[in-house]
Amino acid sequence: MSGLSTPLNSKGLPGHVLIKTITFEEHDGKTKTTDTAHYQTIDDLDGMLQSGMEEGATETMDDLQSL
């Protein structure tokens, strides 16, 4: 398993920081990707969800899966 973890400033909520972790694991000849975001507060999470982040992230993962 390999991956990365980094603090990010949120584009949807300027001034708010989240910790983003992405891991990659080989499983039956394919790559399993796990993408996790940790927000400082529930309000930060709610703000990101209201910003449309969930739809954008889903679209990005769908695009990656089609490669």
Secondary structure, DSSP 8 states (H G I E B T S, - for coil): -EEEEEEEE-SSSTT-EEEEEEEEEEETTEEEEEEEEEESSHHHHHHHHHTTHHHHHHHHHHHHHT-
